[in-house]
Amino acid sequence: MGFIELNNKSIFLDTAPLIYYIEDDNSYSKVLDMIFEQNVNKKVHLTTSTITLLEVLVRPLKTNNFDLAEKYKTLLCQSDAFEVCNLDVEIAGKAAEVRAKYQLKTPDAIQVATAICCFSDYFLTNDKQLKIVSELNVLVLDEIIDL
């Protein structure tokens, strides 16, 4: 991520990068470790949405992996590492606009709208389809892991 200036930037984390980080996916650990380290050192600000919380909890709860579910809840809800933005009327309206403009699925539209409404500098995802969103600087993990 050398060409991307992250200092004093806000990065919205989509669901997949958070799962990769928490569940130690080695394919992405170099980039994600760097981002989380910069967050701890207050060089970047990490933002996500309540949709992310919903999405990351499904598999652990389905498989009765309550320790993993608790790890996600603690990171997202009880740490200073993240700002978790709640879905509100402004975000819902922006999500409808984004969904209509780009034909995104509702959860993706909410994620994108949250990033826009929370003034995120970057949107970190692994969903290449989201690069069509012109209102955001979308970073796709698979495209930046070798930089």
Buried (B, 14 or more C-beta within 10 A) or exposed (E): BEEEEBEEBBBBBBBBBBBBBBEEBEEBEEBBEEBBEBBEEEEBBBBBBBBBBEBBBEEBEEEEEEEBBEBBBEBBEEEEEBBBBEBEEEBEEBBBBBBEBBEBEEBBBBBBBBBBBBEBBBBBBBBEBBBEBEBBBBBBBEEBBEE
